[in-house]
Amino acid sequence: MRSRVVGALLVGFGVLALVFAGGLAFVVAPQVAQLPYDMQPTQSVAEAPNAEFLQITNGVAKINTGTLRSTIRVQPDSKATADLEGKLDGTALVWVVGQEVVRTDTNEVVSAYSTSLAVDRKTGAAQNWDKQWLDTGNERQSVTYAGQTYKFPFGTEKKSYDMFDRDLLKAQPMQFVKTEQMGGLETYQFTQEIRDETLDFPADRLALLVGQLLPGSTSAELKYSNTRTVWVDPTTGQYISVQERQQKSLVAPDGKSVTLLNAVFSYTNETVAKAADTAKSNGDKLNLVGVTVPIGLTVLGLILLVLGTLLVVRGRRQTAAAAQVPAQRKGGRHVAPADSADADDAPTEALPTAEAAEPEKSGSKTD
């Protein structure tokens, strides 16, 4: 009886463990693998040593040489996120992003921009949101974001992704290249190639540049090339490192040209180390909830089911065996079955006859 009770309890606990394992793997883990509403602001720093860059000071355009530092800050906009409606409500997060590029020797700002966009909480891809904007310092303009922007999906795959380029204002393919160790993590390397694209540029600023940098020319086009390489932690989709080989040139119809930007920006060692630590910590949490604990609970559940089933079967066998034991009478003797032998054949004890029971009289009878 006790074996059956214990076995039934073990079976129940085993089923419960399997249910919890499934719940963690298929319900909790997908909820964890998405951007939280209380996401902390992030900052990444990249530097470009020996860069050539355009700098306009008091209306005078000049090409300088030095080290540039680019700082990008990403922070969630809780109010704008709370105002999202329709398909974006509950699935998207609004980010406010700002970038500032300074020359390290003077700390002068060379360029800057700020923007607001909505990204999918699971894939990190930009969403169609009617309130997104981009401000490059002249005026705030409307922009249509698409593809990946500042993050890749949770569970990044070895395939091509579209990635938005802020200079082109459109998404371009980014190809998976290989896996590579970066910051102590195995990352996926992706590369995007942009070659000699013509950029839209305000007419007044373009005329200023042509007049000062291309004397004798009356018009020109702004050409842009960039080889963008991103190393991504596949579990979290977080950037571990980024490198951009940017080139911008002013090209006149007669072929004359001048370089406006020639720089190779790469994440600093501190940024790579911090990104790797954050990705590892978040990845461990995701693996714990989505892999380690569910597997452990599944193994435990199966063990409990097997042990419980064995105990239940054992208890049933013991009960069946007990039912086959002959019943006992009060005196402790076994009662012989009625059909085991005939009454006449049963052994009996010799009982004294009446005569034998009477004591024998001594002597003879007298007259």
Helices and strands as residue ranges (DSSP letters): H 2-23, I 24-28, H 29-32, E 42-57, E 60-76, H 78-82, G 86-88, E 92-103, E 109-120, E 133-135, E 140-142, E 161-165, E 170-182, E 185-199, H 203-213, E 221-232, E 239-251, E 257-267, H 269-287, I 288-292, H 293-323, H 354-357
